[in-house]
């Protein structure tokens, strides 16, 4: 897996890219191509969800960044998902798939999981906006905080992460509620976007990512999607930390500025010609 900050920034980058590509109009009149209204508030909450969701697939690894986000609670959840992921792998692998033991880069690292995570987000928010939205925000903001600040929030800092997350959740919730039509759908899209960003990030590491499961590729249902070995990076290596992470961060800031400009929040950016139109 790539490191937490790399995954988190990739989620923010992907979300801003999706919003910029799928939104026309400016300010309060901005709408997506599907007719869903998109406000600055919705973008901000979606950014929190996508950044956190870009860490979510690693819930299948008990030693991952997010497994220690909320202390014992997230560690127990991670061990449970690790067991389930391992069981699904063993039940659906073919003779050409590796005879491995362990659940990492299994079920949660598939497009199927990301899609259903997004659908579940939409369903839960629509079912109970009063309680579901703050609960989801709390979880995903926590993942985002832990992912972005993993060097400054070691395993024993679960309480500090929880308190910071609670503050961010309150701000986001107060800003977003009451939900306007289409905002639950944007929240689901944000979660899917973050998960897909994670898969693409893992695909360029040495192990690849079995995101296409259960579709068989070359006789494997868990085929590790990846570019040629020369284009892959080592997790936590110099290429990731000195090239990929800074590059993702700059692109994320650039696309974020462009999206907020499109939504009418940063009109003074008209003077710059480097923003995409």
N, C-alpha and C positions, 0 to 999 in steps of 0.2 A: 504494500500500500504506500501511496505517497504520504508525506507528513501532513499533520493537521492544518497548518497554515496554507499549504498549497491547495488542499481540498477546499478549504473555506473560501479562499480567494477565487477559486475556479467557479464555485457556486454563485458568488456575487457577480462575477464576469458574465457567466451564462445567463443569469436572470436579467441583467441590464441589456444584454444582446437580444434576448427574446422580447423584452419590452420595446426596445428601439425598433426592432424589425416588425413588430406586430401592432404598432400604434400609429394612428394618423390623427392630425388635429393638434391643438395646443390647449394648455391650461385645462379648465374644467370641462372642455368639450372633447378631450382626447378619448378616443375609443379604439379598441383593438379591431382587427379584421373580422373577428367573430361577433362584433357588436357589443362586446363587454366593456363597460366604462372603466377607465383606469385613471385614478387620481394620484397625486403625489403621496398621499397617505397610504393608498393601496400599494404603491411601488415600494415604499419604505418597509411596510410589514412583509411584503413579498420578499424583499431583500434579506430580512432577518430569517424568514423561513427557508429560502434557497441556500443561504450561507450555512445554516444548521443542517439542512437536508443533505448537503454535500459531504457531511460527516456520517450521516445515518447508516449507510450500508456497512460500515465497519463495526456495527453493533454485534456482528457475528464473531468478533475477535475479542476474547476476554482481556487481552493486553493492549487493546487499542486506546487511542486518545479518548474516545467518547465513553468507553466502558468505565472510566473513573470520573465522569462528569458529575454525577450526583451521588458519589460514594457507593455504599452497599446496594442501594436501589438499582443503579445502572449496572453494577457489576453482576448482580443476580440476573437482570434482564439479558445481559450479554451472554452469560453462561447458558441461559435457556435458549437463546437464539442460536448459539454455537451448536448446541445439541440438535436442535431442529434442522439446522442447515446441513449438518453432517448426515442426518437420517435421510433427508431428501436427496442428497448427493448419492448416497449408497443405493437408494431405491431406484434412481433414474439414470445412473451411469451406464455406459455401454462397455463392451470389452476393450474398446480402444481408449477409453478414458483412464486416467491414472488411478491406480488402486490406493488412493490416499486415505488417511485418517485425519479427521479434523474438519471443522465447518467453515473456516475462513475462505472468502471468495467463493461462496456457494450461492445459496438462495437469495440473499440480500444484494448480491452483485449481479442481478439480472434485470433486464428491462421489465419483466413481468412484475417484480417486486416494486420497482419505481412507479409503474403505472398504477398498481393497486394502492400504493401509499398515497398517491395523489387523489385517487377516487375516494379513499377512506377519509382524507382530509376534508374534501368537499362535503361528503355525507355527514360527517360528525359536526361540522360547523352549521350546516343547514338544519340539523336535527336539534341542536341546542346552542344557539349563538351566545347566550349569556355566560355559560360555563365552558363550552368546548373551545372557543377561540382563545381565551386566556390560558387554558391548559396547554393547548398546542403551542402557543407562543412561548410559554415557559420552557417547554421541552426543547424546541428548536433554537431559541435564544441561548439556552444553556449549552447546546452543542456548538453554536457559533462562538460563544465566549471561550469555551475550552479549546476549540480548534485554533482560533486566532492567537490565543495567549498561552499555548500549551507549555512554553518554556518558563513562563512566569506563574503558572498555576500547577504545581506538582500534585501528585496523587492525594496528599493530605489536605489540599485546599478546596475540597468539595463544598465546605460551608461558605467560603468566600465566593466561589463560582455561583452557588445557589443564591446568595444575597444580591450579587450583581445582576444575575438573571432575573430575579424578582423585580428589581428596579426597571430594567429594560422592558419587561413584560407589561408592567403597569403603564409605562409611557406609551408603548405601542397600542395597548388596548384602549386607553383613554383617547388616543388620537384617531383610532379607526372606527370605534363604535359610535352610533349604530351602523351596522353593515348596510351599504347600498347594494342594489341589485348587481350581481356579477362579481362581487368581491370574494365570495367564497370560492368561485371558480378560479379566480386569479391566485388564491392561496393554494389550491390544488396544483395549478400549473407551476407555481414556485417550487413546491415540494418535488414534483417530477423533474423539473429543471435541475435542481440541486443534485438529485440522485444520478441523473444522466451525466452531469459534470464529473461526479465521482467515478463513474464507470470509465469515462474517457481518460481521466487522470490515471487510473489504475492500468488502463490498456497500454500506456506508454512506459510502464515499468517492466522489469525483467520477467515477471510472471504472467502478464497479460490479464484479461478480465473475461469471464464466461458470460458476458451480458446477453448473448443470444439464446440462452437456454429457454425452452427445451428444444429449439430447432436443431436438428442434426447438421453438423458441418464436418465434412471429411470423416463421417462415421462417429463423431463425438457429440454427445448432447451438452457436454461442458467444455466446448472448444474455447481455448483462451484467445480471445481476439487481441491482436497486437500487431504493430508494424514490424518490419524487419529488425533483427537484433541490433543492428548498428544504430537504429533510431530510438532505442529504448534507453531508459535512465535507471540508475540504481536509487532505490528509496533512501532519502536522506543524504544522497551523495552531492558532490560539488555542482554537478549539472543542475540538479533540482534547486539547491539552495542559492546558487549564484546566478543562474540563468532563468530557469522556469518560474520560480516564485517571484522574483522582481518583475519579470515580464508580465506575468498574470496580474500582478498588483497594478502596474502602470496601465494595462489595458482595462482593468476593472474601473479604475478612476476615470479614464477617458470615456468609456461607455456610460458610466454613471452620470457624468457631467452632461453628456449628449442626451441621455434620456430625460434628465431633469430639465434641460433646456427645452426639449420637445414638449414637455408637460407645462411649460410656461413659468417654471420656478426661477430659472437663471437667464433672464432675457439679455443681460449684459454680455453673455457669451456670443452674441451676434457678431461682435467685432472680430472674433477668431474664425479663421477659415479651416482649421484643422479638425473641427467637429464634423462627423458624418451628417448628411442631410437626408 
